[in-house]
């Protein structure tokens, strides 16, 4: 993907994206793995935000929803496990 920086909230922020993905059983590294090498990309039907799908290092297939902040920066909104494509 074409970006240089991912914005992560303070890990101690209970409303931040780090704790939010943690609630889905994911870590920053899982999400960054998929963002660096997505299997596919698209737009969320529910929010209109960009999304990336791919496998974590452990082989879990996830979807990452993010916001494009500027040309070089994205902010992860959420990420969670989804069924593998057929």
Biopython code that builds the backbone (N, CA, C, O; Angstrom):
import numpy as np
from Bio.PDB.StructureBuilder import StructureBuilder

atoms = [
    (1, "UNK", "N", (0.841, -1.175, 0.000)),
    (1, "UNK", "CA", (0.000, 0.000, 0.000)),
    (1, "UNK", "C", (0.884, 1.236, 0.000)),
    (1, "UNK", "O", (2.029, 1.202, 0.452)),
    (2, "UNK", "N", (0.342, 2.309, -0.507)),
    (2, "UNK", "CA", (1.108, 3.544, -0.624)),
    (2, "UNK", "C", (0.856, 4.473, 0.559)),
    (2, "UNK", "O", (-0.031, 5.325, 0.510)),
    (3, "UNK", "N", (1.626, 4.307, 1.600)),
    (3, "UNK", "CA", (1.596, 5.191, 2.754)),
    (3, "UNK", "C", (2.945, 5.073, 3.447)),
    (3, "UNK", "O", (3.681, 4.111, 3.228)),
    (4, "UNK", "N", (3.262, 6.041, 4.272)),
    (4, "UNK", "CA", (4.526, 6.014, 4.992)),
    (4, "UNK", "C", (4.345, 5.865, 6.494)),
    (4, "UNK", "O", (5.269, 5.463, 7.201)),
    (5, "UNK", "N", (3.148, 6.191, 6.979)),
    (5, "UNK", "CA", (2.962, 6.219, 8.426)),
    (5, "UNK", "C", (1.562, 5.744, 8.800)),
    (5, "UNK", "O", (0.577, 6.061, 8.133)),
    (6, "UNK", "N", (1.503, 4.978, 9.878)),
    (6, "UNK", "CA", (0.228, 4.541, 10.447)),
    (6, "UNK", "C", (0.085, 5.211, 11.805)),
    (6, "UNK", "O", (0.971, 5.101, 12.651)),
    (7, "UNK", "N", (-1.024, 5.903, 12.014)),
    (7, "UNK", "CA", (-1.276, 6.542, 13.303)),
    (7, "UNK", "C", (-1.935, 5.553, 14.255)),
    (7, "UNK", "O", (-2.982, 4.980, 13.955)),
    (8, "UNK", "N", (-1.306, 5.367, 15.396)),
    (8, "UNK", "CA", (-1.859, 4.529, 16.458)),
    (8, "UNK", "C", (-2.120, 5.405, 17.666)),
    (8, "UNK", "O", (-1.312, 6.273, 17.997)),
    (9, "UNK", "N", (-3.247, 5.180, 18.325)),
    (9, "UNK", "CA", (-3.565, 5.911, 19.544)),
    (9, "UNK", "C", (-2.721, 5.376, 20.697)),
    (9, "UNK", "O", (-2.079, 4.332, 20.580)),
    (10, "UNK", "N", (-2.732, 6.099, 21.801)),
    (10, "UNK", "CA", (-2.034, 5.661, 23.011)),
    (10, "UNK", "C", (-2.588, 4.298, 23.422)),
    (10, "UNK", "O", (-3.803, 4.141, 23.543)),
    (11, "UNK", "N", (-1.718, 3.310, 23.637)),
    (11, "UNK", "CA", (-2.197, 1.979, 24.028)),
    (11, "UNK", "C", (-3.033, 1.971, 25.311)),
    (11, "UNK", "O", (-3.817, 1.047, 25.528)),
    (12, "UNK", "N", (-2.875, 2.984, 26.158)),
    (12, "UNK", "CA", (-3.637, 3.062, 27.407)),
    (12, "UNK", "C", (-4.996, 3.741, 27.240)),
    (12, "UNK", "O", (-5.788, 3.777, 28.181)),
    (13, "UNK", "N", (-5.271, 4.283, 26.046)),
    (13, "UNK", "CA", (-6.544, 4.960, 25.788)),
    (13, "UNK", "C", (-7.637, 3.914, 25.581)),
    (13, "UNK", "O", (-7.610, 3.191, 24.586)),
    (14, "UNK", "N", (-8.599, 3.820, 26.502)),
    (14, "UNK", "CA", (-9.632, 2.788, 26.371)),
    (14, "UNK", "C", (-10.521, 2.973, 25.144)),
    (14, "UNK", "O", (-11.211, 2.038, 24.738)),
    (15, "UNK", "N", (-10.516, 4.153, 24.555)),
    (15, "UNK", "CA", (-11.311, 4.405, 23.357)),
    (15, "UNK", "C", (-10.459, 4.416, 22.091)),
    (15, "UNK", "O", (-10.962, 4.694, 21.002)),
    (16, "UNK", "N", (-9.177, 4.115, 22.236)),
    (16, "UNK", "CA", (-8.254, 4.184, 21.107)),
    (16, "UNK", "C", (-8.267, 2.948, 20.229)),
    (16, "UNK", "O", (-8.842, 1.915, 20.573)),
    (17, "UNK", "N", (-7.610, 3.086, 19.078)),
    (17, "UNK", "CA", (-7.607, 1.983, 18.114)),
    (17, "UNK", "C", (-6.758, 0.794, 18.564)),
    (17, "UNK", "O", (-7.028, -0.332, 18.148)),
    (18, "UNK", "N", (-5.754, 1.006, 19.389)),
    (18, "UNK", "CA", (-4.922, -0.111, 19.859)),
    (18, "UNK", "C", (-5.754, -1.038, 20.747)),
    (18, "UNK", "O", (-5.745, -2.255, 20.561)),
    (19, "UNK", "N", (-6.461, -0.466, 21.697)),
    (19, "UNK", "CA", (-7.308, -1.300, 22.558)),
    (19, "UNK", "C", (-8.475, -1.893, 21.768)),
    (19, "UNK", "O", (-8.910, -3.011, 22.045)),
    (20, "UNK", "N", (-8.980, -1.145, 20.786)),
    (20, "UNK", "CA", (-10.109, -1.643, 19.994)),
    (20, "UNK", "C", (-9.727, -2.902, 19.215)),
    (20, "UNK", "O", (-10.471, -3.882, 19.224)),
    (21, "UNK", "N", (-8.578, -2.884, 18.544)),
    (21, "UNK", "CA", (-8.185, -4.098, 17.813)),
    (21, "UNK", "C", (-7.851, -5.225, 18.780)),
    (21, "UNK", "O", (-8.040, -6.399, 18.461)),
    (22, "UNK", "N", (-7.350, -4.864, 19.975)),
    (22, "UNK", "CA", (-7.073, -5.866, 21.001)),
    (22, "UNK", "C", (-8.333, -6.591, 21.449)),
    (22, "UNK", "O", (-8.294, -7.778, 21.773)),
    (23, "UNK", "N", (-9.452, -5.869, 21.465)),
    (23, "UNK", "CA", (-10.729, -6.491, 21.812)),
    (23, "UNK", "C", (-11.127, -7.550, 20.783)),
    (23, "UNK", "O", (-11.928, -8.440, 21.072)),
    (24, "UNK", "N", (-10.561, -7.444, 19.590)),
    (24, "UNK", "CA", (-10.818, -8.425, 18.527)),
    (24, "UNK", "C", (-9.712, -9.478, 18.460)),
    (24, "UNK", "O", (-9.646, -10.259, 17.510)),
    (25, "UNK", "N", (-8.841, -9.491, 19.481)),
    (25, "UNK", "CA", (-7.784, -10.494, 19.545)),
    (25, "UNK", "C", (-6.598, -10.219, 18.648)),
    (25, "UNK", "O", (-5.832, -11.131, 18.337)),
    (26, "UNK", "N", (-6.433, -8.963, 18.224)),
    (26, "UNK", "CA", (-5.342, -8.610, 17.317)),
    (26, "UNK", "C", (-4.371, -7.638, 17.971)),
    (26, "UNK", "O", (-4.725, -6.906, 18.894)),
    (27, "UNK", "N", (-3.148, -7.647, 17.475)),
    (27, "UNK", "CA", (-2.102, -6.732, 17.927)),
    (27, "UNK", "C", (-1.719, -5.808, 16.774)),
    (27, "UNK", "O", (-2.057, -6.063, 15.618)),
    (28, "UNK", "N", (-1.016, -4.742, 17.104)),
    (28, "UNK", "CA", (-0.548, -3.798, 16.088)),
    (28, "UNK", "C", (0.193, -4.531, 14.976)),
    (28, "UNK", "O", (-0.014, -4.240, 13.798)),
    (29, "UNK", "N", (1.050, -5.476, 15.339)),
    (29, "UNK", "CA", (1.851, -6.200, 14.350)),
    (29, "UNK", "C", (0.974, -6.958, 13.364)),
    (29, "UNK", "O", (1.296, -7.019, 12.177)),
    (30, "UNK", "N", (-0.133, -7.539, 13.836)),
    (30, "UNK", "CA", (-1.053, -8.254, 12.948)),
    (30, "UNK", "C", (-1.604, -7.318, 11.878)),
    (30, "UNK", "O", (-1.617, -7.641, 10.690)),
    (31, "UNK", "N", (-2.054, -6.163, 12.325)),
    (31, "UNK", "CA", (-2.653, -5.191, 11.419)),
    (31, "UNK", "C", (-1.613, -4.646, 10.446)),
    (31, "UNK", "O", (-1.884, -4.528, 9.251)),
    (32, "UNK", "N", (-0.430, -4.314, 10.947)),
    (32, "UNK", "CA", (0.608, -3.771, 10.075)),
    (32, "UNK", "C", (1.068, -4.796, 9.044)),
    (32, "UNK", "O", (1.392, -4.424, 7.916)),
    (33, "UNK", "N", (1.103, -6.085, 9.408)),
    (33, "UNK", "CA", (1.443, -7.133, 8.436)),
    (33, "UNK", "C", (0.486, -7.094, 7.251)),
    (33, "UNK", "O", (0.911, -7.153, 6.097)),
    (34, "UNK", "N", (-0.796, -6.996, 7.540)),
    (34, "UNK", "CA", (-1.803, -6.990, 6.474)),
    (34, "UNK", "C", (-1.730, -5.694, 5.667)),
    (34, "UNK", "O", (-1.850, -5.724, 4.443)),
    (35, "UNK", "N", (-1.535, -4.566, 6.334)),
    (35, "UNK", "CA", (-1.451, -3.300, 5.606)),
    (35, "UNK", "C", (-0.222, -3.247, 4.699)),
    (35, "UNK", "O", (-0.260, -2.619, 3.641)),
    (36, "UNK", "N", (0.853, -3.894, 5.101)),
    (36, "UNK", "CA", (2.069, -3.900, 4.288)),
    (36, "UNK", "C", (1.978, -4.858, 3.112)),
    (36, "UNK", "O", (2.663, -4.673, 2.106)),
    (37, "UNK", "N", (1.134, -5.885, 3.231)),
    (37, "UNK", "CA", (1.038, -6.882, 2.168)),
    (37, "UNK", "C", (-0.395, -7.413, 2.067)),
    (37, "UNK", "O", (-0.641, -8.584, 2.356)),
    (38, "UNK", "N", (-1.344, -6.559, 1.658)),
    (38, "UNK", "CA", (-2.737, -7.001, 1.613)),
    (38, "UNK", "C", (-2.994, -8.000, 0.487)),
    (38, "UNK", "O", (-2.382, -7.926, -0.578)),
    (39, "UNK", "N", (-3.912, -8.937, 0.743)),
    (39, "UNK", "CA", (-4.364, -9.856, -0.303)),
    (39, "UNK", "C", (-5.264, -9.123, -1.284)),
    (39, "UNK", "O", (-5.231, -9.379, -2.487)),
    (40, "UNK", "N", (-6.074, -8.200, -0.753)),
    (40, "UNK", "CA", (-6.942, -7.374, -1.588)),
    (40, "UNK", "C", (-7.295, -6.103, -0.833)),
    (40, "UNK", "O", (-7.081, -5.989, 0.374)),
    (41, "UNK", "N", (-7.842, -5.153, -1.580)),
    (41, "UNK", "CA", (-8.232, -3.867, -1.019)),
    (41, "UNK", "C", (-9.577, -3.471, -1.598)),
    (41, "UNK", "O", (-9.976, -3.952, -2.659)),
    (42, "UNK", "N", (-10.275, -2.588, -0.892)),
    (42, "UNK", "CA", (-11.564, -2.130, -1.380)),
    (42, "UNK", "C", (-12.104, -1.021, -0.509)),
    (42, "UNK", "O", (-11.364, -0.338, 0.200)),
    (43, "UNK", "N", (-13.419, -0.857, -0.580)),
    (43, "UNK", "CA", (-14.120, 0.158, 0.189)),
    (43, "UNK", "C", (-15.197, -0.536, 1.016)),
    (43, "UNK", "O", (-15.922, -1.391, 0.506)),
    (44, "UNK", "N", (-15.302, -0.171, 2.283)),
    (44, "UNK", "CA", (-16.320, -0.739, 3.163)),
    (44, "UNK", "C", (-17.709, -0.351, 2.671)),
    (44, "UNK", "O", (-17.977, 0.821, 2.408)),
    (45, "UNK", "N", (-18.581, -1.330, 2.549)),
    (45, "UNK", "CA", (-19.959, -1.059, 2.133)),
    (45, "UNK", "C", (-20.720, -0.289, 3.202)),
    (45, "UNK", "O", (-21.620, 0.488, 2.882)),
    (46, "UNK", "N", (-20.371, -0.495, 4.467)),
    (46, "UNK", "CA", (-21.122, 0.149, 5.549)),
    (46, "UNK", "C", (-20.634, 1.557, 5.877)),
    (46, "UNK", "O", (-21.433, 2.410, 6.262)),
    (47, "UNK", "N", (-19.329, 1.814, 5.731)),
    (47, "UNK", "CA", (-18.801, 3.127, 6.133)),
    (47, "UNK", "C", (-18.237, 3.948, 4.983)),
    (47, "UNK", "O", (-18.075, 5.161, 5.110)),
    (48, "UNK", "N", (-17.937, 3.303, 3.868)),
    (48, "UNK", "CA", (-17.305, 4.003, 2.755)),
    (48, "UNK", "C", (-15.818, 4.230, 2.951)),
    (48, "UNK", "O", (-15.179, 4.902, 2.142)),
    (49, "UNK", "N", (-15.261, 3.675, 4.020)),
    (49, "UNK", "CA", (-13.826, 3.829, 4.287)),
    (49, "UNK", "C", (-13.033, 2.769, 3.532)),
    (49, "UNK", "O", (-13.570, 1.718, 3.180)),
    (50, "UNK", "N", (-11.752, 3.047, 3.285)),
    (50, "UNK", "CA", (-10.903, 2.041, 2.650)),
    (50, "UNK", "C", (-10.676, 0.852, 3.582)),
    (50, "UNK", "O", (-10.624, 1.001, 4.802)),
    (51, "UNK", "N", (-10.543, -0.328, 2.981)),
    (51, "UNK", "CA", (-10.285, -1.550, 3.737)),
    (51, "UNK", "C", (-9.203, -2.367, 3.047)),
    (51, "UNK", "O", (-8.997, -2.269, 1.837)),
    (52, "UNK", "N", (-8.526, -3.168, 3.841)),
    (52, "UNK", "CA", (-7.531, -4.112, 3.320)),
    (52, "UNK", "C", (-7.809, -5.462, 3.964)),
    (52, "UNK", "O", (-8.133, -5.540, 5.149)),
    (53, "UNK", "N", (-7.679, -6.532, 3.171)),
    (53, "UNK", "CA", (-7.840, -7.892, 3.669)),
    (53, "UNK", "C", (-6.522, -8.620, 3.515)),
    (53, "UNK", "O", (-5.772, -8.368, 2.572)),
    (54, "UNK", "N", (-6.242, -9.516, 4.433)),
    (54, "UNK", "CA", (-5.029, -10.309, 4.313)),
    (54, "UNK", "C", (-4.826, -11.200, 5.516)),
    (54, "UNK", "O", (-5.641, -11.240, 6.438)),
    (55, "UNK", "N", (-3.709, -11.916, 5.480)),
    (55, "UNK", "CA", (-3.382, -12.888, 6.515)),
    (55, "UNK", "C", (-2.321, -12.340, 7.461)),
    (55, "UNK", "O", (-1.347, -11.719, 7.037)),
    (56, "UNK", "N", (-2.535, -12.584, 8.752)),
    (56, "UNK", "CA", (-1.515, -12.262, 9.746)),
    (56, "UNK", "C", (-0.401, -13.304, 9.645)),
    (56, "UNK", "O", (-0.535, -14.288, 8.919)),
    (57, "UNK", "N", (0.696, -13.089, 10.372)),
    (57, "UNK", "CA", (1.792, -14.059, 10.393)),
    (57, "UNK", "C", (1.325, -15.424, 10.897)),
    (57, "UNK", "O", (1.897, -16.452, 10.536)),
    (58, "UNK", "N", (0.283, -15.430, 11.732)),
    (58, "UNK", "CA", (-0.254, -16.683, 12.272)),
    (58, "UNK", "C", (-1.262, -17.336, 11.330)),
    (58, "UNK", "O", (-1.802, -18.397, 11.642)),
    (59, "UNK", "N", (-1.520, -16.710, 10.176)),
    (59, "UNK", "CA", (-2.436, -17.283, 9.196)),
    (59, "UNK", "C", (-3.900, -16.949, 9.404)),
    (59, "UNK", "O", (-4.770, -17.586, 8.810)),
    (60, "UNK", "N", (-4.186, -15.959, 10.238)),
    (60, "UNK", "CA", (-5.566, -15.531, 10.472)),
    (60, "UNK", "C", (-5.934, -14.503, 9.402)),
    (60, "UNK", "O", (-5.194, -13.547, 9.170)),
    (61, "UNK", "N", (-7.081, -14.707, 8.752)),
    (61, "UNK", "CA", (-7.536, -13.791, 7.704)),
    (61, "UNK", "C", (-8.324, -12.662, 8.359)),
    (61, "UNK", "O", (-9.321, -12.911, 9.036)),
    (62, "UNK", "N", (-7.878, -11.418, 8.160)),
    (62, "UNK", "CA", (-8.519, -10.272, 8.803)),
    (62, "UNK", "C", (-8.850, -9.183, 7.790)),
    (62, "UNK", "O", (-8.320, -9.139, 6.679)),
    (63, "UNK", "N", (-9.746, -8.313, 8.224)),
    (63, "UNK", "CA", (-10.078, -7.106, 7.475)),
    (63, "UNK", "C", (-9.658, -5.916, 8.324)),
    (63, "UNK", "O", (-9.921, -5.882, 9.526)),
    (64, "UNK", "N", (-9.006, -4.938, 7.701)),
    (64, "UNK", "CA", (-8.566, -3.724, 8.379)),
    (64, "UNK", "C", (-9.295, -2.543, 7.745)),
    (64, "UNK", "O", (-9.208, -2.330, 6.536)),
    (65, "UNK", "N", (-10.006, -1.785, 8.558)),
    (65, "UNK", "CA", (-10.691, -0.577, 8.101)),
    (65, "UNK", "C", (-9.856, 0.606, 8.569)),
    (65, "UNK", "O", (-9.445, 0.666, 9.728)),
    (66, "UNK", "N", (-9.608, 1.546, 7.662)),
    (66, "UNK", "CA", (-8.758, 2.680, 8.021)),
    (66, "UNK", "C", (-9.237, 3.961, 7.359)),
    (66, "UNK", "O", (-10.075, 3.942, 6.457)),
    (67, "UNK", "N", (-8.685, 5.076, 7.827)),
    (67, "UNK", "CA", (-8.947, 6.389, 7.246)),
    (67, "UNK", "C", (-7.666, 6.878, 6.595)),
    (67, "UNK", "O", (-6.581, 6.716, 7.154)),
    (68, "UNK", "N", (-7.783, 7.465, 5.434)),
    (68, "UNK", "CA", (-6.643, 8.097, 4.776)),
    (68, "UNK", "C", (-6.574, 9.523, 5.307)),
    (68, "UNK", "O", (-7.426, 10.349, 4.980)),
    (69, "UNK", "N", (-5.568, 9.817, 6.123)),
    (69, "UNK", "CA", (-5.438, 11.136, 6.742)),
    (69, "UNK", "C", (-4.888, 12.149, 5.740)),
    (69, "UNK", "O", (-5.424, 13.247, 5.587)),
    (70, "UNK", "N", (-3.826, 11.766, 5.074)),
    (70, "UNK", "CA", (-3.260, 12.575, 4.001)),
    (70, "UNK", "C", (-2.549, 11.618, 3.050)),
    (70, "UNK", "O", (-2.687, 10.401, 3.174)),
    (71, "UNK", "N", (-1.806, 12.152, 2.124)),
    (71, "UNK", "CA", (-1.164, 11.335, 1.093)),
    (71, "UNK", "C", (-0.283, 10.225, 1.666)),
    (71, "UNK", "O", (-0.177, 9.150, 1.077)),
    (72, "UNK", "N", (0.347, 10.482, 2.808)),
    (72, "UNK", "CA", (1.323, 9.551, 3.374)),
    (72, "UNK", "C", (0.888, 8.865, 4.666)),
    (72, "UNK", "O", (1.619, 8.022, 5.185)),
    (73, "UNK", "N", (-0.284, 9.209, 5.195)),
    (73, "UNK", "CA", (-0.651, 8.769, 6.535)),
    (73, "UNK", "C", (-2.037, 8.138, 6.561)),
    (73, "UNK", "O", (-2.985, 8.640, 5.957)),
    (74, "UNK", "N", (-2.125, 7.009, 7.286)),
    (74, "UNK", "CA", (-3.426, 6.393, 7.527)),
    (74, "UNK", "C", (-3.614, 6.202, 9.025)),
    (74, "UNK", "O", (-2.647, 6.179, 9.787)),
    (75, "UNK", "N", (-4.875, 6.064, 9.438)),
    (75, "UNK", "CA", (-5.210, 5.770, 10.837)),
    (75, "UNK", "C", (-6.144, 4.576, 10.837)),
    (75, "UNK", "O", (-7.199, 4.605, 10.203)),
    (76, "UNK", "N", (-5.764, 3.538, 11.539)),
    (76, "UNK", "CA", (-6.590, 2.340, 11.643)),
    (76, "UNK", "C", (-7.825, 2.661, 12.480)),
    (76, "UNK", "O", (-7.724, 3.238, 13.563)),
    (77, "UNK", "N", (-8.994, 2.279, 11.962)),
    (77, "UNK", "CA", (-10.251, 2.453, 12.686)),
    (77, "UNK", "C", (-10.587, 1.175, 13.440)),
    (77, "UNK", "O", (-10.915, 1.215, 14.626)),
    (78, "UNK", "N", (-10.505, 0.038, 12.748)),
    (78, "UNK", "CA", (-10.786, -1.252, 13.366)),
    (78, "UNK", "C", (-10.158, -2.355, 12.526)),
    (78, "UNK", "O", (-9.762, -2.132, 11.382)),
    (79, "UNK", "N", (-10.073, -3.523, 13.097)),
    (79, "UNK", "CA", (-9.598, -4.713, 12.388)),
    (79, "UNK", "C", (-10.164, -5.922, 13.104)),
    (79, "UNK", "O", (-10.265, -5.942, 14.331)),
    (80, "UNK", "N", (-10.534, -6.930, 12.330)),
    (80, "UNK", "CA", (-11.121, -8.123, 12.931)),
    (80, "UNK", "C", (-11.049, -9.293, 11.963)),
    (80, "UNK", "O", (-10.888, -9.115, 10.755)),
    (81, "UNK", "N", (-11.173, -10.499, 12.523)),
    (81, "UNK", "CA", (-11.133, -11.713, 11.726)),
    (81, "UNK", "C", (-12.409, -11.815, 10.895)),
    (81, "UNK", "O", (-13.504, -11.515, 11.370)),
    (82, "UNK", "N", (-12.244, -12.246, 9.647)),
    (82, "UNK", "CA", (-13.375, -12.458, 8.742)),
    (82, "UNK", "C", (-13.209, -13.817, 8.066)),
    (82, "UNK", "O", (-12.106, -14.364, 8.046)),
    (83, "UNK", "N", (-14.286, -14.367, 7.514)),
    (83, "UNK", "CA", (-14.157, -15.635, 6.794)),
    (83, "UNK", "C", (-13.224, -15.489, 5.590)),
    (83, "UNK", "O", (-13.195, -14.445, 4.938)),
    (84, "UNK", "N", (-12.476, -16.533, 5.311)),
    (84, "UNK", "CA", (-11.587, -16.515, 4.154)),
    (84, "UNK", "C", (-12.405, -16.483, 2.870)),
    (84, "UNK", "O", (-13.496, -17.049, 2.809)),
    (85, "UNK", "N", (-11.870, -15.814, 1.835)),
    (85, "UNK", "CA", (-12.595, -15.797, 0.556)),
    (85, "UNK", "C", (-12.618, -17.193, -0.056)),
    (85, "UNK", "O", (-11.736, -18.013, 0.195)),
    (86, "UNK", "N", (-13.619, -17.438, -0.843)),
    (86, "UNK", "CA", (-13.729, -18.756, -1.496)),
    (86, "UNK", "C", (-13.177, -18.722, -2.888)),
    (86, "UNK", "O", (-13.189, -19.740, -3.582)),
]
sb = StructureBuilder()
sb.init_structure("model")
sb.init_model(0)
sb.init_chain("A")
sb.init_seg("    ")
for serial, (resi, resn, name, xyz) in enumerate(atoms, 1):
    if name == "N":
        sb.init_residue(resn, " ", resi, " ")
    sb.init_atom(name, np.array(xyz, "f"), 0.0, 1.0, " ", f" {name:<3s}", serial, name[0])
structure = sb.get_structure()
